[in-house]
Amino acid sequence: MNNAKAISLLKEMLINGPKSRDYGICFNLVQVDSAVEIDTQAYGIVNRHGRSWEHYSGFPDYPVPRTKERLEEGLWEGKQLVYRTSLIKHIISKLEEEQLC
């Protein structure tokens, strides 16, 4: 998955929401473009750029912090939606910076 493709898919997720509200950003990227190499690359993109995000949880596989709302409302509601939207925008920004280099 090149940066342009990842940016496009992430922007689509911002506009239309995730394909599956039961899963996070990585899995939803994979759902859109499910080739095996895309699977690895999608997780790598979120892992790599999630570490520099201001709300990073400290856990590479789960960059979005857990909140009480996550248990009550789900991954794409309330504070979790705010976090995930922020992380997606952060990743898009980082990918766009890489494209300029």
C-alpha positions as protocol buffer text, in pm:
chain_id: "A"
residue {
  index: 1
  type: MET
  ca { x: 0 y: 0 z: 0 }
}
residue {
  index: 2
  type: ASN
  ca { x: 158 y: 325 z: -104 }
}
residue {
  index: 3
  type: ASN
  ca { x: 105 y: 649 z: 85 }
}
residue {
  index: 4
  type: ALA
  ca { x: -143 y: 785 z: -169 }
}
residue {
  index: 5
  type: LYS
  ca { x: -361 y: 474 z: -136 }
}
residue {
  index: 6
  type: ALA
  ca { x: -344 y: 482 z: 244 }
}
residue {
  index: 7
  type: ILE
  ca { x: -431 y: 853 z: 251 }
}
residue {
  index: 8
  type: SER
  ca { x: -728 y: 792 z: 22 }
}
residue {
  index: 9
  type: LEU
  ca { x: -859 y: 505 z: 234 }
}
residue {
  index: 10
  type: LEU
  ca { x: -814 y: 698 z: 559 }
}
residue {
  index: 11
  type: LYS
  ca { x: -993 y: 1003 z: 418 }
}
residue {
  index: 12
  type: GLU
  ca { x: -1275 y: 776 z: 306 }
}
residue {
  index: 13
  type: MET
  ca { x: -1296 y: 639 z: 661 }
}
residue {
  index: 14
  type: LEU
  ca { x: -1321 y: 994 z: 798 }
}
residue {
  index: 15
  type: ILE
  ca { x: -1604 y: 1080 z: 559 }
}
residue {
  index: 16
  type: ASN
  ca { x: -1803 y: 755 z: 558 }
}
residue {
  index: 17
  type: GLY
  ca { x: -1703 y: 600 z: 889 }
}
residue {
  index: 18
  type: PRO
  ca { x: -1551 y: 256 z: 933 }
}
residue {
  index: 19
  type: LYS
  ca { x: -1670 y: -46 z: 738 }
}
residue {
  index: 20
  type: SER
  ca { x: -1698 y: -233 z: 1068 }
}
residue {
  index: 21
  type: ARG
  ca { x: -1771 y: -42 z: 1387 }
}
residue {
  index: 22
  type: ASP
  ca { x: -1660 y: -344 z: 1591 }
}
residue {
  index: 23
  type: TYR
  ca { x: -1297 y: -298 z: 1491 }
}
residue {
  index: 24
  type: GLY
  ca { x: -1034 y: -26 z: 1490 }
}
residue {
  index: 25
  type: ILE
  ca { x: -854 y: 166 z: 1220 }
}
residue {
  index: 26
  type: CYS
  ca { x: -611 y: -110 z: 1112 }
}
residue {
  index: 27
  type: PHE
  ca { x: -873 y: -376 z: 1059 }
}
residue {
  index: 28
  type: ASN
  ca { x: -1095 y: -133 z: 872 }
}
residue {
  index: 29
  type: LEU
  ca { x: -809 y: -44 z: 636 }
}
residue {
  index: 30
  type: VAL
  ca { x: -762 y: -416 z: 572 }
}
residue {
  index: 31
  type: GLN
  ca { x: -1136 y: -463 z: 510 }
}
residue {
  index: 32
  type: VAL
  ca { x: -1124 y: -205 z: 231 }
}
residue {
  index: 33
  type: ASP
  ca { x: -822 y: -357 z: 58 }
}
residue {
  index: 34
  type: SER
  ca { x: -769 y: -708 z: 191 }
}
residue {
  index: 35
  type: ALA
  ca { x: -462 y: -844 z: 10 }
}
residue {
  index: 36
  type: VAL
  ca { x: -219 y: -1015 z: 251 }
}
residue {
  index: 37
  type: GLU
  ca { x: 60 y: -763 z: 191 }
}
residue {
  index: 38
  type: ILE
  ca { x: -189 y: -482 z: 249 }
}
residue {
  index: 39
  type: ASP
  ca { x: -277 y: -637 z: 583 }
}
residue {
  index: 40
  type: THR
  ca { x: 82 y: -612 z: 704 }
}
residue {
  index: 41
  type: GLN
  ca { x: 130 y: -265 z: 559 }
}
residue {
  index: 42
  type: ALA
  ca { x: -193 y: -126 z: 707 }
}
residue {
  index: 43
  type: TYR
  ca { x: -96 y: -234 z: 1057 }
}
residue {
  index: 44
  type: GLY
  ca { x: 258 y: -104 z: 999 }
}
residue {
  index: 45
  type: ILE
  ca { x: 133 y: 239 z: 893 }
}
residue {
  index: 46
  type: VAL
  ca { x: -86 y: 279 z: 1202 }
}
residue {
  index: 47
  type: ASN
  ca { x: 185 y: 138 z: 1429 }
}
residue {
  index: 48
  type: ARG
  ca { x: 460 y: 361 z: 1287 }
}
residue {
  index: 49
  type: HIS
  ca { x: 268 y: 686 z: 1291 }
}
residue {
  index: 50
  type: GLY
  ca { x: 59 y: 616 z: 1599 }
}
residue {
  index: 51
  type: ARG
  ca { x: 370 y: 642 z: 1815 }
}
residue {
  index: 52
  type: SER
  ca { x: 406 y: 1014 z: 1743 }
}
residue {
  index: 53
  type: TRP
  ca { x: 38 y: 1092 z: 1805 }
}
residue {
  index: 54
  type: GLU
  ca { x: -25 y: 1310 z: 2111 }
}
residue {
  index: 55
  type: HIS
  ca { x: -269 y: 1062 z: 2273 }
}
residue {
  index: 56
  type: TYR
  ca { x: -65 y: 746 z: 2200 }
}
residue {
  index: 57
  type: SER
  ca { x: -150 y: 474 z: 2451 }
}
residue {
  index: 58
  type: GLY
  ca { x: 202 y: 334 z: 2465 }
}
residue {
  index: 59
  type: PHE
  ca { x: 92 y: 5 z: 2310 }
}
residue {
  index: 60
  type: PRO
  ca { x: 181 y: -35 z: 1938 }
}
residue {
  index: 61
  type: ASP
  ca { x: -103 y: -278 z: 1865 }
}
residue {
  index: 62
  type: TYR
  ca { x: -362 y: -56 z: 2039 }
}
residue {
  index: 63
  type: PRO
  ca { x: -254 y: 307 z: 1993 }
}
residue {
  index: 64
  type: VAL
  ca { x: -589 y: 453 z: 2102 }
}
residue {
  index: 65
  type: PRO
  ca { x: -617 y: 479 z: 2482 }
}
residue {
  index: 66
  type: ARG
  ca { x: -888 y: 277 z: 2652 }
}
residue {
  index: 67
  type: THR
  ca { x: -1164 y: 481 z: 2807 }
}
residue {
  index: 68
  type: LYS
  ca { x: -1474 y: 406 z: 3008 }
}
residue {
  index: 69
  type: GLU
  ca { x: -1675 y: 506 z: 2700 }
}
residue {
  index: 70
  type: ARG
  ca { x: -1508 y: 233 z: 2494 }
}
residue {
  index: 71
  type: LEU
  ca { x: -1669 y: -29 z: 2714 }
}
residue {
  index: 72
  type: GLU
  ca { x: -2004 y: 146 z: 2723 }
}
residue {
  index: 73
  type: GLU
  ca { x: -2035 y: 296 z: 2374 }
}
residue {
  index: 74
  type: GLY
  ca { x: -1795 y: 110 z: 2150 }
}
residue {
  index: 75
  type: LEU
  ca { x: -1492 y: 195 z: 1939 }
}
residue {
  index: 76
  type: TRP
  ca { x: -1651 y: 460 z: 1717 }
}
residue {
  index: 77
  type: GLU
  ca { x: -1866 y: 658 z: 1962 }
}
residue {
  index: 78
  type: GLY
  ca { x: -1803 y: 937 z: 2213 }
}
residue {
  index: 79
  type: LYS
  ca { x: -1444 y: 990 z: 2327 }
}
residue {
  index: 80
  type: GLN
  ca { x: -1327 y: 687 z: 2129 }
}
residue {
  index: 81
  type: LEU
  ca { x: -1458 y: 845 z: 1808 }
}
residue {
  index: 82
  type: VAL
  ca { x: -1275 y: 1168 z: 1894 }
}
residue {
  index: 83
  type: TYR
  ca { x: -951 y: 975 z: 1952 }
}
residue {
  index: 84
  type: ARG
  ca { x: -983 y: 764 z: 1637 }
}
residue {
  index: 85
  type: THR
  ca { x: -1067 y: 1065 z: 1422 }
}
residue {
  index: 86
  type: SER
  ca { x: -768 y: 1249 z: 1568 }
}
residue {
  index: 87
  type: LEU
  ca { x: -538 y: 952 z: 1502 }
}
residue {
  index: 88
  type: ILE
  ca { x: -659 y: 914 z: 1144 }
}
residue {
  index: 89
  type: LYS
  ca { x: -593 y: 1284 z: 1079 }
}
residue {
  index: 90
  type: HIS
  ca { x: -249 y: 1251 z: 1238 }
}
residue {
  index: 91
  type: ILE
  ca { x: -161 y: 952 z: 1020 }
}
residue {
  index: 92
  type: ILE
  ca { x: -283 y: 1131 z: 707 }
}
residue {
  index: 93
  type: SER
  ca { x: -65 y: 1430 z: 797 }
}
residue {
  index: 94
  type: LYS
  ca { x: 242 y: 1211 z: 850 }
}
residue {
  index: 95
  type: LEU
  ca { x: 184 y: 1021 z: 524 }
}
residue {
  index: 96
  type: GLU
  ca { x: 147 y: 1349 z: 334 }
}
residue {
  index: 97
  type: GLU
  ca { x: 476 y: 1472 z: 487 }
}
residue {
  index: 98
  type: GLU
  ca { x: 646 y: 1152 z: 369 }
}
residue {
  index: 99
  type: GLN
  ca { x: 516 y: 1210 z: 16 }
}
residue {
  index: 100
  type: LEU
  ca { x: 688 y: 1548 z: 8 }
}
residue {
  index: 101
  type: CYS
  ca { x: 1028 y: 1399 z: 87 }
}
